[in-house]
Amino acid sequence: MNSKTTNKLARFVSTVLVPPSFTIIIFTIFAFQLESELSKQAAAILISLVFGFIAPITLFLILKKKGKLADQDASIKEERTFPFIMAIGFYSIGLILMIKFNLHIISIAFWFCYISNTLITIFINKFWKISAHAMGAAGPFTALITAFGLIGFLMLPIVILVGWSRIELKCHTPSQVIAGILLAFLSTYLQMSLIVKYFT
């Protein structure tokens, strides 16, 4: 595979496997595996679709169109703070709705991690451009392990693929990708484990 083809593949992976895409996938799995009532299944999917996919993607497109983001990779770390803050607003609304609809504690716990991990990312981003893509893949990977055990490791190749794409596109260094994966894994696992243990 030549470098041009490799770059195209990396661009495809990096464009399709963005954090909002994983949101839809994971919460659809949670909806059908963890919820027994149709209304709760619908709520889980709709909340994740609106506040975890449509709202963040729409915000990104608006900021890109207005020239607030230099490129589709948001490669300038100073440009990332505002989208992250807005995302916390979207996630907070989603969290309130999940609690209101009394969704499964695992879904609520993982959604809470969206807020806390984004806050952590904002802080780190002031000093270092950690890979949000890598974090966005590693978080769902961790959530699957927390919810379903070792079968969650089936997603590990996807996490690696996402990390590879960010390095191949020169959006991040290997250390920024590895740090994103490890931080998301540890943070998500600890938070979900504590929340599930405390509230069940």
C-alpha positions as CSV (number, residue, x, y, z in Angstrom):
1,M,0.0,0.0,0.0
2,N,1.6,3.3,-1.1
3,S,1.6,6.4,1.0
4,K,-1.2,8.1,-0.9
5,T,-3.5,5.2,-0.4
6,T,-2.5,4.9,3.3
7,N,-3.2,8.5,3.8
8,K,-6.7,8.2,2.2
9,L,-7.5,5.2,4.4
10,A,-6.4,7.2,7.5
11,R,-8.5,10.1,6.4
12,F,-11.5,7.8,6.0
13,V,-11.0,6.2,9.4
14,S,-10.5,9.6,11.1
15,T,-13.6,11.1,9.4
16,V,-16.0,8.2,10.0
17,L,-14.8,7.0,13.4
18,V,-15.2,10.3,15.3
19,P,-16.3,10.3,18.9
20,P,-20.0,11.1,18.1
21,S,-20.1,8.0,15.9
22,F,-19.0,5.9,18.8
23,T,-21.7,7.5,20.9
24,I,-24.5,6.3,18.7
25,I,-23.0,2.8,18.4
26,I,-22.4,2.3,22.2
27,F,-25.7,3.7,23.4
28,T,-27.6,1.7,20.8
29,I,-25.9,-1.4,22.1
30,F,-26.7,-0.3,25.7
31,A,-30.3,0.5,24.7
32,F,-31.0,-3.1,23.5
33,Q,-28.8,-4.9,25.9
34,L,-29.5,-3.1,29.2
35,E,-33.0,-1.7,28.8
36,S,-36.1,-4.0,28.9
37,E,-38.7,-1.3,28.2
38,L,-39.3,0.1,24.7
39,S,-39.7,3.6,26.0
40,K,-36.3,3.5,27.7
41,Q,-34.6,2.0,24.6
42,A,-36.0,4.8,22.5
43,A,-35.0,7.4,25.1
44,A,-31.4,6.1,25.2
45,I,-31.0,6.1,21.4
46,L,-32.7,9.5,20.9
47,I,-30.7,11.2,23.7
48,S,-27.4,9.9,22.4
49,L,-28.4,10.8,18.8
50,V,-29.5,14.4,19.6
51,F,-27.0,15.4,22.3
52,G,-24.1,13.1,21.5
53,F,-24.1,13.1,17.7
54,I,-26.3,15.8,16.0
55,A,-25.5,18.7,18.3
56,P,-21.7,18.2,18.4
57,I,-21.5,17.6,14.7
58,T,-23.7,20.6,13.9
59,L,-21.6,22.8,16.1
60,F,-18.4,21.6,14.5
61,L,-19.8,22.3,11.0
62,I,-21.0,25.8,12.0
63,L,-17.7,26.7,13.6
64,K,-15.8,25.3,10.5
65,K,-18.0,27.4,8.2
66,K,-17.5,30.5,10.2
67,G,-13.7,30.0,10.1
68,K,-13.5,29.4,13.9
69,L,-11.6,26.1,13.2
70,A,-8.6,26.0,11.0
71,D,-9.3,22.6,9.5
72,Q,-11.5,19.5,10.0
73,D,-9.0,18.1,12.5
74,A,-9.2,21.1,14.8
75,S,-5.4,20.9,14.8
76,I,-4.9,24.2,16.7
77,K,-5.4,23.4,20.3
78,E,-6.5,26.9,21.2
79,E,-9.5,26.5,19.0
80,R,-10.7,23.4,20.8
81,T,-11.8,25.0,24.1
82,F,-15.1,26.5,23.0
83,P,-16.4,23.4,21.2
84,F,-15.5,21.4,24.3
85,I,-17.3,23.8,26.6
86,M,-20.4,23.7,24.3
87,A,-20.2,19.9,24.3
88,I,-20.3,19.8,28.1
89,G,-23.6,21.8,27.8
90,F,-25.0,19.2,25.4
91,Y,-23.9,16.3,27.6
92,S,-25.3,18.0,30.7
93,I,-28.8,18.2,29.1
94,G,-28.4,14.6,28.0
95,L,-27.5,13.5,31.5
96,I,-30.5,15.2,33.0
97,L,-32.8,13.5,30.5
98,M,-31.2,10.1,31.1
99,I,-31.8,10.4,34.9
100,K,-35.3,11.7,34.2
101,F,-36.1,8.6,32.1
102,N,-34.4,6.4,34.7
103,L,-32.1,4.7,32.2
104,H,-29.8,1.9,33.3
105,I,-27.1,3.0,35.7
106,I,-24.3,1.9,33.3
107,S,-25.7,4.2,30.6
108,I,-25.9,7.1,33.0
109,A,-22.4,6.4,34.4
110,F,-20.9,6.4,31.0
111,W,-22.7,9.5,29.9
112,F,-21.4,11.2,33.0
113,C,-17.9,10.3,31.9
114,Y,-18.5,12.4,28.7
115,I,-18.8,15.5,30.9
116,S,-15.9,14.7,33.3
117,N,-13.6,13.5,30.6
118,T,-14.3,16.6,28.5
119,L,-13.4,18.8,31.5
120,I,-10.2,16.9,31.9
121,T,-9.4,17.3,28.2
122,I,-10.1,21.1,28.4
123,F,-7.5,21.3,31.3
124,I,-4.9,19.2,29.5
125,N,-5.5,21.0,26.2
126,K,-4.3,24.3,27.7
127,F,-0.8,22.7,27.9
128,W,-0.7,19.8,25.5
129,K,-2.8,18.7,22.5
130,I,-3.9,15.3,23.6
131,S,-5.8,13.2,21.1
132,A,-9.6,13.6,21.5
133,H,-10.1,11.0,18.8
134,A,-8.2,8.5,20.7
135,M,-10.1,9.3,23.9
136,G,-13.4,9.2,22.0
137,A,-12.6,5.6,20.9
138,A,-11.0,4.4,24.2
139,G,-13.9,5.6,26.3
140,P,-16.6,3.5,24.6
141,F,-14.1,0.6,24.5
142,T,-13.8,0.9,28.3
143,A,-17.6,1.2,28.7
144,L,-18.1,-2.1,26.8
145,I,-15.6,-3.8,29.1
146,T,-17.3,-2.4,32.2
147,A,-20.7,-3.4,31.0
148,F,-20.1,-6.8,29.4
149,G,-16.6,-8.0,30.5
150,L,-13.9,-9.4,28.3
151,I,-16.0,-9.4,25.2
152,G,-15.5,-5.7,25.1
153,F,-11.9,-6.3,24.0
154,L,-13.3,-7.0,20.6
155,M,-13.3,-3.3,20.1
156,L,-9.6,-2.9,20.8
157,P,-8.6,-3.1,17.1
158,I,-10.9,-0.2,16.4
159,V,-9.2,1.9,19.1
160,I,-5.8,1.1,17.6
161,L,-7.0,1.9,14.1
162,V,-8.3,5.3,15.2
163,G,-5.0,6.0,17.0
164,W,-3.1,5.0,13.9
165,S,-5.1,7.3,11.7
166,R,-4.4,10.3,13.8
167,I,-0.7,9.6,13.7
168,E,-0.7,8.8,10.0
169,L,-2.4,12.2,9.3
170,K,0.2,13.9,11.5
171,C,-2.6,15.3,13.7
172,H,-0.9,13.9,16.8
173,T,2.3,12.3,17.9
174,P,2.3,8.7,19.2
175,S,2.6,9.9,22.7
176,Q,-0.5,12.2,22.4
177,V,-2.5,9.2,21.0
178,I,-1.3,6.8,23.7
179,A,-1.9,9.4,26.4
180,G,-5.4,9.9,25.1
181,I,-6.2,6.1,25.1
182,L,-4.7,5.5,28.6
183,L,-6.4,8.6,30.1
184,A,-9.8,7.7,28.7
185,F,-9.5,4.1,29.8
186,L,-8.4,4.8,33.3
187,S,-10.8,7.7,33.9
188,T,-13.8,6.0,32.4
189,Y,-13.1,2.7,34.1
190,L,-12.7,4.2,37.6
191,Q,-15.7,6.6,37.3
192,M,-18.1,3.9,35.9
193,S,-17.0,1.4,38.5
194,L,-17.5,3.8,41.3
195,I,-20.8,5.1,40.1
196,V,-22.2,1.7,39.4
197,K,-21.0,0.3,42.7
198,Y,-22.4,3.3,44.7
199,F,-25.8,3.5,43.0
200,T,-26.6,-0.3,42.8
